[in-house]
Amino acid sequence: MVTWPVVVVLGANVGLGLYLARFYLAGQRNGSLLRGIHLILGLAAMESLAMVGLPSDTPLLLVGGALFAGLVASLMYGRKIGGAGLVWMAHAAAGIIAFGVFLRWVG
């Protein structure tokens, strides 16, 4: 079973998320283009996880939760800096844990 494309998409999305988090933690705004790419990569990650056929749905559910939390935080708080800290932390935690669970399954 070929899983390297999923690892690339998830890894790129986690890396881009960490890059965007740097702006958030510094109190600066980040570009809408990067946030859009992050969303598209998240959707691609969820699609690719669904197609791989994992023995457990845990990574798929975690990526879905991360997508939902990120979308809720973006819609509720928009481009305001601050205010959505707990939602962003849940978003980041779910995404990073999903990546780790998937890497554990692959390895």
C-alpha positions in Angstrom: 0.0 0.0 0.0 1.4 3.4 -1.0 1.3 5.8 1.9 4.0 8.3 1.1 1.7 10.8 -0.6 -0.4 10.9 2.6 2.8 11.5 4.7 3.8 14.3 2.3 0.4 16.0 2.4 0.0 15.7 6.2 3.7 16.8 6.8 3.3 19.8 4.5 0.1 20.8 6.3 1.6 20.4 9.7 4.7 22.4 8.6 2.5 25.2 7.1 0.4 25.2 10.3 3.5 25.7 12.4 4.6 28.5 10.1 1.2 30.2 10.5 1.3 29.7 14.3 4.5 31.7 14.4 2.7 34.7 13.1 -0.2 34.2 15.4 2.0 33.9 18.5 4.0 37.0 17.5 0.7 38.9 17.2 1.0 39.5 13.5 -1.4 38.9 10.7 -0.8 36.2 8.2 -1.8 36.1 4.6 -5.1 34.8 3.4 -3.4 32.9 0.7 -1.4 30.8 3.2 -4.5 30.1 5.2 -6.3 29.0 2.1 -3.5 26.7 1.2 -3.6 25.3 4.7 -7.3 24.6 4.4 -6.9 22.9 1.0 -4.0 20.8 2.3 -6.2 19.8 5.3 -9.0 18.7 3.0 -6.6 16.8 0.8 -5.2 15.1 3.9 -8.6 14.1 5.0 -9.4 12.7 1.5 -6.1 10.8 1.3 -6.6 9.3 4.8 -10.0 8.1 3.8 -8.6 6.5 0.6 -5.7 4.7 2.3 -7.9 2.4 4.3 -6.6 2.7 7.8 -7.3 -0.1 10.3 -8.6 2.6 12.7 -10.5 5.8 12.0 -8.7 7.7 14.7 -6.4 9.8 12.3 -9.4 10.6 10.1 -11.5 11.7 13.0 -8.7 13.8 14.4 -8.1 15.5 11.0 -11.8 16.1 10.8 -11.8 17.7 14.2 -8.9 19.8 13.4 -10.6 21.0 10.2 -13.8 21.8 12.1 -11.9 23.7 14.9 -9.9 25.7 12.4 -13.0 26.6 10.4 -14.9 27.6 13.5 -12.0 29.7 14.8 -11.6 31.4 11.4 -15.4 32.1 11.0 -15.9 33.3 14.6 -12.8 35.4 15.0 -11.8 36.2 11.4 -8.6 38.1 11.2 -8.6 39.3 14.8 -5.5 38.4 16.6 -6.1 36.8 20.0 -9.4 35.7 21.4 -9.5 32.3 19.8 -6.5 30.9 21.7 -8.3 27.7 23.0 -9.8 26.9 19.7 -6.5 27.3 17.9 -4.8 25.2 20.5 -7.4 22.4 20.0 -7.0 22.8 16.2 -3.2 22.5 16.4 -3.3 19.6 18.9 -5.8 17.6 16.9 -3.7 18.1 13.7 -0.4 17.2 15.3 -1.8 14.2 17.1 -3.4 12.9 13.9 0.0 13.2 12.1 1.7 11.3 14.9 -0.9 8.6 15.0 -0.7 8.2 11.2 3.1 8.0 11.3 2.9 5.4 14.1 0.6 3.3 11.9 2.8 3.7 8.8 6.0 2.9 10.8 
